[in-house]
């Protein structure tokens, strides 16, 4: 098995990882550690894969799996929060649960602060980015905990990279109409555009003065040995990015 760790300055009691497809029991187009139960993989394989994942991290807490809908809903996790709630982000300020999001090209975002008071996991595709899921989530958490922006740490995880994410005029126009600086995140490609999800996310985070952003350089589309990619393969598995307080 192979996992990816953020290279950030989180406190020692904050633990965070992204999975790869290496390991696991899924077969055929889902071959490897598929963690998505909604992609028509054998449910027994998904259940086994999730158990394998948990066993690799014995000091983690109860994973809370979301039913992601490309929206902006953020859920605060407690010991009683059920799985499969419709949401695209979760957070916790206790050591009771592990926040987790699934991706197969979309951008996984992890958030904590320099004191490790909380953790959050956010699923951000282009639609979620445009709708402001990252900023809305951070605003809610900071308002509740009175955390200041300059203490925030953000990790932008593996996603489809800027040489592979092709979008149409309508997507580019949406972002530029809201922030003209977004133009720099799009490169002309044939009659379409190549979009940079990390750059678009960083533009959204720019209003949080003093925030520290770290990012992965790995592209899910261009590395089929390590990653599932919906854009590349269509029918495929899901990766997980997760974080917890020890």
C-alpha positions as CSV (number, residue, x, y, z in Angstrom):
1,X,0.0,0.0,0.0
2,X,1.1,3.6,-0.6
3,X,-0.1,6.8,1.0
4,X,0.6,10.4,0.5
5,X,1.3,12.8,3.4
6,X,1.0,16.5,3.3
7,X,4.3,18.3,3.6
8,X,3.0,21.1,5.9
9,X,3.7,22.5,9.3
10,X,0.7,20.9,11.1
11,X,1.2,20.1,14.8
12,X,2.3,16.6,15.8
13,X,-1.2,15.6,17.0
14,X,-2.7,16.3,13.6
15,X,-2.6,13.4,11.2
16,X,-3.5,13.6,7.5
17,X,-3.1,11.3,4.4
18,X,-4.3,10.7,0.9
19,X,-4.7,7.2,-0.4
20,X,-3.6,5.8,-3.7
21,X,-5.1,2.9,-5.6
22,X,-2.3,0.6,-4.4
23,X,-3.4,-2.3,-2.4
24,X,-7.0,-3.3,-1.7
25,X,-9.2,-6.1,-3.2
26,X,-11.2,-4.4,-5.9
27,X,-10.8,-5.8,-9.5
28,X,-11.2,-4.8,-13.1
29,X,-11.7,-1.1,-13.6
30,X,-11.8,-0.6,-9.8
31,X,-8.6,-2.5,-9.3
32,X,-6.9,-1.6,-6.1
33,X,-8.1,0.2,-3.0
34,X,-11.4,1.6,-4.2
35,X,-13.1,3.4,-1.3
36,X,-16.2,4.6,-3.2
37,X,-19.4,2.7,-2.5
38,X,-21.4,4.6,-5.2
39,X,-19.4,3.6,-8.3
40,X,-20.9,0.1,-9.0
41,X,-18.0,-1.8,-7.5
42,X,-18.8,-4.9,-5.5
43,X,-20.0,-3.6,-2.1
44,X,-18.1,-6.4,-0.3
45,X,-14.9,-5.2,-1.9
46,X,-15.5,-1.6,-0.9
47,X,-16.3,-2.7,2.7
48,X,-13.1,-4.7,2.8
49,X,-11.1,-1.9,1.4
50,X,-12.4,0.5,4.0
51,X,-11.5,-1.9,6.7
52,X,-8.0,-2.3,5.3
53,X,-7.6,1.4,5.3
54,X,-8.8,1.7,8.9
55,X,-6.4,-1.1,10.0
56,X,-3.5,0.8,8.5
57,X,-4.1,3.7,10.9
58,X,-5.0,2.2,14.3
59,X,-4.8,5.5,16.1
60,X,-7.3,7.1,13.8
61,X,-11.0,7.6,14.8
62,X,-14.3,6.5,13.3
63,X,-14.2,7.6,9.6
64,X,-17.3,9.6,8.6
65,X,-18.0,8.9,4.9
66,X,-20.1,11.5,3.1
67,X,-22.5,11.3,0.2
68,X,-20.8,14.0,-1.9
69,X,-23.1,16.0,-4.2
70,X,-20.8,18.9,-5.5
71,X,-22.5,21.3,-3.1
72,X,-21.3,23.6,-0.3
73,X,-22.7,21.8,2.8
74,X,-20.2,21.6,5.7
75,X,-21.0,19.2,8.6
76,X,-19.5,19.4,12.1
77,X,-18.8,15.8,13.1
78,X,-19.7,14.4,16.5
79,X,-19.7,10.8,17.9
80,X,-23.3,10.4,16.7
81,X,-22.9,11.8,13.1
82,X,-24.1,9.1,10.7
83,X,-22.4,8.1,7.4
84,X,-23.7,9.1,4.0
85,X,-25.1,12.5,4.9
86,X,-25.3,14.8,1.8
87,X,-22.3,17.1,2.2
88,X,-19.0,17.9,0.6
89,X,-17.0,19.0,3.7
90,X,-16.7,18.0,7.3
91,X,-14.8,19.3,10.3
92,X,-14.2,18.4,13.9
93,X,-12.6,20.1,17.0
94,X,-12.4,16.8,19.0
95,X,-10.7,13.5,18.7
96,X,-13.9,11.5,18.2
97,X,-14.0,11.3,14.3
98,X,-11.9,11.3,11.2
99,X,-12.9,13.7,8.5
100,X,-12.7,12.2,5.0
101,X,-13.6,13.1,1.4
102,X,-13.4,11.0,-1.7
103,X,-12.1,12.1,-5.1
104,X,-11.2,10.8,-8.6
105,X,-9.9,14.1,-10.1
106,X,-11.6,16.7,-8.0
107,X,-9.5,18.7,-5.5
108,X,-9.3,17.4,-1.9
109,X,-8.5,20.2,0.6
110,X,-7.4,19.7,4.2
111,X,-7.5,22.5,6.8
112,X,-6.2,22.9,10.3
113,X,-4.5,25.7,12.3
114,X,-1.1,26.1,13.9
115,X,-2.4,25.1,17.3
116,X,-4.3,22.1,15.9
117,X,-7.6,23.2,17.4
118,X,-9.6,21.7,14.5
119,X,-9.4,19.7,11.3
120,X,-11.5,19.8,8.1
121,X,-11.7,17.9,4.8
122,X,-13.3,19.5,1.8
123,X,-14.2,18.1,-1.6
124,X,-13.8,20.7,-4.3
125,X,-14.5,20.1,-8.0
126,X,-14.7,23.1,-10.3
127,X,-18.4,23.6,-9.4
128,X,-17.7,23.6,-5.6
129,X,-14.7,25.9,-6.1
130,X,-16.9,28.4,-8.0
131,X,-19.7,28.2,-5.4
132,X,-17.2,28.9,-2.7
133,X,-17.1,25.7,-0.7
134,X,-13.6,26.4,0.6
135,X,-14.2,29.9,1.8
136,X,-17.6,29.2,3.2
137,X,-16.3,26.2,5.2
138,X,-13.3,28.2,6.6
139,X,-15.6,31.2,7.4
140,X,-17.9,28.9,9.4
141,X,-15.1,27.2,11.3
142,X,-13.2,30.4,12.1
143,X,-16.4,32.1,13.3
144,X,-17.2,29.3,15.7
145,X,-13.7,28.8,17.1
146,X,-12.5,32.4,16.8
147,X,-9.5,31.3,14.7
148,X,-7.6,34.0,12.8
149,X,-6.7,33.6,9.2
150,X,-3.0,34.0,9.7
151,X,-3.0,30.8,11.9
152,X,-4.6,28.6,9.2
153,X,-2.8,25.8,7.4
154,X,-4.2,24.5,4.1
155,X,-3.1,21.5,2.0
156,X,-4.3,21.2,-1.6
157,X,-4.1,17.5,-2.4
158,X,-3.6,15.4,-5.6
159,X,-6.2,16.2,-8.3
160,X,-6.4,16.5,-12.1
161,X,-3.5,18.7,-13.1
162,X,-3.3,21.8,-15.3
163,X,-2.1,19.9,-18.3
164,X,-5.1,17.5,-18.3
165,X,-8.2,19.3,-17.0
166,X,-10.0,20.5,-20.2
167,X,-13.1,22.7,-19.8
168,X,-15.3,24.8,-22.0
169,X,-15.8,28.5,-22.4
170,X,-18.7,28.5,-19.9
171,X,-16.5,27.3,-17.0
172,X,-13.8,29.9,-17.7
173,X,-16.4,32.7,-18.1
174,X,-18.0,31.9,-14.8
175,X,-14.7,32.2,-12.8
176,X,-13.5,35.3,-14.7
177,X,-16.8,37.0,-14.2
178,X,-16.4,36.7,-10.5
179,X,-12.6,37.4,-10.3
180,X,-10.7,38.7,-13.3
181,X,-7.5,37.2,-11.9
182,X,-8.9,33.8,-12.6
183,X,-7.9,34.3,-16.3
184,X,-4.4,33.3,-15.3
185,X,-5.7,29.8,-14.3
186,X,-6.8,29.0,-17.9
187,X,-4.7,28.2,-20.9
188,X,-6.1,27.9,-24.4
189,X,-6.1,24.3,-25.7
190,X,-7.6,23.7,-29.2
191,X,-11.1,25.1,-28.9
192,X,-11.2,24.7,-25.1
193,X,-9.2,25.6,-22.0
194,X,-6.9,23.8,-19.6
195,X,-7.9,24.8,-16.0
196,X,-5.6,24.8,-13.0
197,X,-7.7,23.7,-9.9
198,X,-4.9,24.5,-7.5
199,X,-4.5,28.0,-8.8
200,X,-8.2,28.7,-8.7
201,X,-8.3,27.4,-5.1
202,X,-5.4,29.7,-4.2
203,X,-7.2,32.7,-5.7
204,X,-10.2,31.9,-3.5
205,X,-8.0,31.6,-0.4
206,X,-6.2,34.9,-1.1
207,X,-8.7,36.9,1.0
208,X,-7.5,35.0,4.1
209,X,-4.5,37.2,4.9
210,X,-1.5,35.3,6.2
211,X,-2.9,31.9,5.5
212,X,-0.2,29.2,4.8
213,X,-0.9,27.0,1.7
214,X,1.0,23.8,0.8
215,X,0.2,21.8,-2.3
216,X,0.8,18.4,-3.9
217,X,2.2,18.4,-7.3
218,X,0.7,15.0,-8.2
219,X,-1.8,14.7,-11.1
220,X,-4.5,12.0,-10.8
221,X,-5.1,12.0,-14.6
222,X,-1.5,11.4,-15.6
223,X,-0.6,8.7,-13.1
224,X,-2.8,5.6,-13.7
225,X,-0.6,3.4,-11.5
226,X,-1.2,5.5,-8.4
227,X,-4.6,7.2,-9.0
228,X,-8.1,6.7,-10.1
229,X,-9.3,9.3,-12.6
230,X,-12.8,9.8,-13.7
231,X,-11.8,12.0,-16.6
232,X,-9.3,9.4,-17.9
233,X,-11.3,6.2,-17.3
234,X,-15.0,7.1,-16.8
235,X,-16.0,4.0,-14.7
236,X,-13.4,4.0,-11.9
237,X,-12.8,3.9,-8.2
238,X,-12.4,6.7,-5.6
239,X,-9.5,7.8,-3.5
240,X,-9.8,9.2,0.1
241,X,-8.2,12.2,1.7
242,X,-8.6,12.2,5.5
243,X,-7.5,14.0,8.7
244,X,-8.0,13.6,12.4
245,X,-6.9,15.0,15.8
246,X,-4.9,12.5,17.9
